[in-house]
Amino acid sequence: MKKPVKQTSKKSEIVAAESTQADKAMMMFELSLIKENLLFQKAEILNRDQEFKAAQVTIEKCSDEADSTVQELNNNVSIHLHERERKSLYSIEKTLSKFAENTYGLCELCGDDIGLKRLKARPLAVLCICCMEESENSIRNNLYLQ
């Protein structure tokens, strides 16, 4: 008696192909959610940037020294936060350009996939886990040597 080997292997190939297509579709959906979230973050930062610029124009002069000091401290904190947001905006725009170039999710050092789980946790990640660990270990070793 002959075993129906071809039918079983064809069925398994079809099932494997369907699961691969489903995995790709799910990954594309997850990546589109990440991109949408990045675009939302970018819009929020740009809105706060407009608010910051408007607040800088309307700074009032205080006659009381204490009020003036408080206002200056608040202004310094606001400037610091604005600078942090500008750095975040740069990272977001860099990441969005990777989407446009179809290179999002590829490690900048080794070129391997970063992995969807890592990208969901850290959408701005540019290194895979292995390269990131090597980088951190290298930094630690350099700190210990100094």
Secondary structure as GFF3:
##gff-version 3
##sequence-region A 1 146
A	DSSP	alpha_helix	5	57	.	.	.	ID=ss1
A	DSSP	alpha_helix	65	101	.	.	.	ID=ss2
A	DSSP	alpha_helix	116	121	.	.	.	ID=ss3
A	DSSP	alpha_helix	129	145	.	.	.	ID=ss4
###
